[in-house]
Amino acid sequence: MSSKAYAMFHPYGEKTFRTNAYLQFGKSSASIGSFLMLSPESAELVKPQVLAGAVMGEIRLDRTMNQIVKIVKKHEPGPIEGRVYMYNLLPIKNTKSNEVLQEEITKEYIQFLYDSIDHFQKKNHPWVVIGWGVNQPTRFKELKEKWLDFFETNQVRTYGVRGEGPLDYYHPSPELASDQAVYLERITAQFQAAPTLKDIARQVQPQADIHQLVIDCANCSHKSILLTQEVLLSFYCPSCGGEI
């Protein structure tokens, strides 16, 4: 199954910020998962739509996106339905990595951080792969720690290939093809080692008058595990909000 990519671009002085970026698999709008990296690559708009103060539309897949597609297909065997969202510490488009590392953390970046975390929370992503890079300036530490605190507080399942530093996570798409293959193998092993919904359900001790329900949403394919003492007449999907 082929995938497409979409994003929104905001002009900011001489720079352009990229936001709301995601890979679309099939037709569902439900979240499959997410990636958190340093900055966007040079993805170009294919079908731009001009909005008030921004431009959005389909974009060409870049090297990182193609690697993410490979990772998702390894993690999600069979037909894939949903979206994989891509977040960045610094949202500057078309900036070389050595130039990004020179950026000062201004109040605009702090505001963007909180906007991104708010967006992440609303999308209810089941997992995130952290890949913002290694050997970076200490001034990026605040942004990274706020994201990590959010993941811990909200019990978001995190993956990522760790570097030597405490906040180092290797980028999902290294420049060399051989390194990309190694990363794909290591991140796939992490996914395979993680507990599934069935594993989590088996850890729940049975209790009198408490029923365990596994509910599949017909709208977005999201699966929920629910413990209840009552007979349910209706249930609202936590992913898309639709009634089941």
C-alpha positions as CSV (number, residue, x, y, z in Angstrom):
1,M,0.0,0.0,0.0
2,S,1.4,3.4,-1.0
3,S,1.4,6.2,1.5
4,K,1.2,10.0,1.1
5,A,2.5,12.8,3.2
6,Y,0.8,16.1,4.2
7,A,1.9,19.2,6.1
8,M,1.3,22.8,6.9
9,F,3.8,25.6,6.3
10,H,3.8,29.0,8.2
11,P,6.1,31.9,7.0
12,Y,8.0,33.4,9.9
13,G,10.2,36.3,8.9
14,E,12.9,34.8,6.5
15,K,12.1,31.3,7.8
16,T,9.3,28.8,7.2
17,F,7.9,26.6,9.9
18,R,6.5,23.2,9.1
19,T,3.7,21.8,11.3
20,N,0.9,19.2,11.3
21,A,3.0,16.8,9.3
22,Y,1.8,13.2,8.9
23,L,2.0,10.1,6.7
24,Q,-1.4,8.8,5.5
25,F,-2.0,5.1,5.1
26,G,-5.3,4.1,3.7
27,K,-8.3,6.3,4.6
28,S,-8.5,6.3,8.4
29,S,-7.6,9.4,10.4
30,A,-6.8,7.4,13.5
31,S,-3.2,7.7,14.8
32,I,-0.9,4.7,14.3
33,G,1.9,6.3,16.1
34,S,4.4,9.2,15.9
35,F,8.0,10.3,15.5
36,L,9.8,13.2,17.3
37,M,12.9,14.5,15.5
38,L,15.0,17.6,15.3
39,S,13.9,19.5,12.2
40,P,12.1,18.9,8.8
41,E,14.0,18.0,5.7
42,S,13.4,19.5,2.3
43,A,9.9,18.0,1.6
44,E,8.2,20.0,-1.2
45,L,4.6,20.8,-1.6
46,V,2.8,18.9,-4.4
47,K,-0.7,20.3,-4.1
48,P,-0.6,23.5,-2.1
49,Q,-3.8,25.0,-0.6
50,V,-3.5,28.6,0.6
51,L,-5.0,29.4,4.0
52,A,-5.0,32.5,6.2
53,G,-1.4,32.9,7.1
54,A,-0.3,29.4,6.0
55,V,-0.1,26.9,3.2
56,M,-1.0,23.3,3.5
57,G,-1.2,20.3,1.2
58,E,0.4,17.1,0.0
59,I,4.2,16.9,0.1
60,R,6.8,14.7,-1.5
61,L,8.2,12.0,0.7
62,D,11.8,12.7,1.7
63,R,14.5,10.2,2.8
64,T,13.3,10.3,6.5
65,M,9.7,9.7,5.5
66,N,10.6,6.8,3.3
67,Q,12.5,5.3,6.3
68,I,9.5,5.8,8.5
69,V,7.3,4.0,6.0
70,K,9.6,1.0,6.2
71,I,9.6,1.1,10.0
72,V,5.8,1.3,10.1
73,K,5.4,-1.6,7.7
74,K,7.7,-3.7,9.8
75,H,5.6,-2.8,12.9
76,E,2.2,-3.1,11.4
77,P,1.9,-6.2,9.3
78,G,-1.0,-6.5,6.9
79,P,-3.2,-3.7,5.6
80,I,-2.2,-0.4,7.4
81,E,-4.9,2.1,8.1
82,G,-4.3,5.5,9.8
83,R,-1.7,8.3,10.2
84,V,1.8,8.5,11.5
85,Y,2.5,12.0,12.8
86,M,5.9,13.7,12.6
87,Y,7.0,16.3,15.3
88,N,10.1,18.4,15.5
89,L,12.0,20.2,18.2
90,L,12.7,23.0,15.8
91,P,10.2,23.3,12.9
92,I,12.4,25.2,10.4
93,K,12.0,23.8,6.9
94,N,14.9,23.4,4.4
95,T,17.6,24.0,6.9
96,K,20.9,22.0,7.0
97,S,21.6,20.1,10.2
98,N,24.7,22.2,11.0
99,E,22.6,25.4,10.6
100,V,19.8,24.1,12.8
101,L,22.4,23.5,15.6
102,Q,23.2,27.2,15.5
103,E,19.6,28.2,16.4
104,E,19.0,30.0,19.6
105,I,15.9,28.8,21.6
106,T,13.6,31.9,21.4
107,K,10.2,32.4,22.9
108,E,8.7,31.4,19.6
109,Y,10.3,28.0,19.8
110,I,9.0,27.6,23.4
111,Q,5.5,28.5,22.3
112,F,5.8,26.0,19.4
113,L,6.8,23.4,21.9
114,Y,3.7,23.8,23.9
115,D,1.5,23.9,20.8
116,S,3.1,20.6,19.6
117,I,2.6,18.9,23.0
118,D,-1.0,20.1,23.0
119,H,-1.5,18.7,19.4
120,F,0.2,15.4,20.5
121,Q,-2.1,15.0,23.5
122,K,-5.3,15.6,21.4
123,K,-4.2,13.0,18.8
124,N,-3.9,10.3,21.5
125,H,-0.8,8.6,19.9
126,P,-0.3,5.1,21.2
127,W,3.5,5.4,20.8
128,V,6.4,7.7,19.8
129,V,9.8,7.0,18.3
130,I,12.3,9.6,19.6
131,G,15.0,10.4,17.1
132,W,16.1,14.0,17.5
133,G,19.8,13.2,17.2
134,V,23.0,13.1,19.2
135,N,25.9,15.4,20.3
136,Q,23.7,18.5,20.2
137,P,24.1,21.9,22.0
138,T,23.0,22.0,25.7
139,R,20.6,24.8,25.0
140,F,18.3,22.2,23.4
141,K,18.1,20.4,26.7
142,E,15.0,22.3,27.9
143,L,13.0,21.4,24.9
144,K,13.9,17.7,25.1
145,E,13.3,17.5,28.9
146,K,9.8,19.0,28.5
147,W,8.9,16.4,25.9
148,L,10.3,13.5,28.0
149,D,8.4,14.8,31.1
150,F,5.2,14.9,29.1
151,F,5.7,11.3,27.9
152,E,6.4,10.1,31.4
153,T,3.5,11.9,32.9
154,N,1.0,10.7,30.3
155,Q,2.5,7.2,30.1
156,V,3.2,7.4,26.4
157,R,5.1,4.3,25.1
158,T,8.4,5.5,23.8
159,Y,11.0,3.9,21.5
160,G,14.3,5.1,20.1
161,V,17.9,4.0,19.6
162,R,19.9,5.6,22.4
163,G,23.2,7.4,22.1
164,E,25.9,7.8,24.7
165,G,24.5,11.0,26.2
166,P,21.4,10.9,28.5
167,L,19.3,12.8,26.0
168,D,20.8,11.3,22.9
169,Y,18.6,9.4,20.4
170,Y,19.8,8.5,17.0
171,H,17.9,9.9,14.0
172,P,15.7,7.2,12.2
173,S,17.3,7.9,8.8
174,P,21.1,8.1,8.9
175,E,22.8,9.2,5.7
176,L,24.4,5.8,4.8
177,A,22.0,3.1,3.6
178,S,23.8,0.5,5.6
179,D,23.2,2.5,8.8
180,Q,19.6,2.9,7.9
181,A,19.3,-0.9,7.7
182,V,20.9,-1.2,11.1
183,Y,18.5,1.3,12.6
184,L,15.5,-0.4,11.0
185,E,16.6,-3.7,12.6
186,R,17.1,-2.2,16.1
187,I,13.9,-0.2,16.2
188,T,11.9,-3.2,14.9
189,A,13.4,-5.3,17.7
190,Q,12.1,-2.8,20.2
191,F,8.6,-2.9,18.8
192,Q,8.6,-6.7,18.8
193,A,9.7,-6.7,22.5
194,A,6.9,-4.4,23.6
195,P,3.7,-5.9,25.2
196,T,0.7,-6.1,23.0
197,L,-2.9,-5.3,24.0
198,K,-3.4,-9.1,24.6
199,D,-0.4,-9.1,26.9
200,I,-1.7,-6.2,28.9
201,A,-5.1,-7.8,29.2
202,R,-3.6,-11.0,30.5
203,Q,-1.9,-9.0,33.3
204,V,-5.3,-7.9,34.7
205,Q,-6.5,-10.1,37.5
206,P,-10.1,-11.3,37.2
207,Q,-12.5,-10.0,39.8
208,A,-16.1,-10.8,40.6
209,D,-18.7,-8.9,38.6
210,I,-16.0,-7.1,36.6
211,H,-16.0,-7.8,32.8
212,Q,-13.2,-7.2,30.4
213,L,-14.2,-6.0,27.0
214,V,-12.0,-5.7,23.9
215,I,-13.8,-3.2,21.6
216,D,-12.8,-2.5,18.0
217,C,-13.9,0.8,16.5
218,A,-15.5,0.4,13.1
219,N,-14.8,4.0,12.3
220,C,-11.0,4.2,12.8
221,S,-9.9,0.6,13.7
222,H,-8.8,1.7,17.2
223,K,-8.8,-1.1,19.8
224,S,-9.7,-0.4,23.4
225,I,-9.6,-2.7,26.5
226,L,-12.3,-1.8,29.0
227,L,-13.0,-3.1,32.5
228,T,-16.6,-2.5,33.7
229,Q,-19.2,-3.8,36.1
230,E,-22.1,-2.4,34.0
231,V,-23.8,-3.4,30.8
232,L,-22.8,-0.9,28.2
233,L,-25.4,0.5,25.9
234,S,-22.9,2.7,24.1
235,F,-19.2,3.5,24.1
236,Y,-17.2,6.4,22.6
237,C,-13.9,5.6,20.9
238,P,-11.0,7.5,22.7
239,S,-9.3,7.9,19.3
240,C,-11.9,9.3,16.9
241,G,-14.7,10.1,19.3
242,G,-17.2,8.1,17.4
243,E,-20.0,6.1,19.1
244,I,-19.6,2.3,19.0
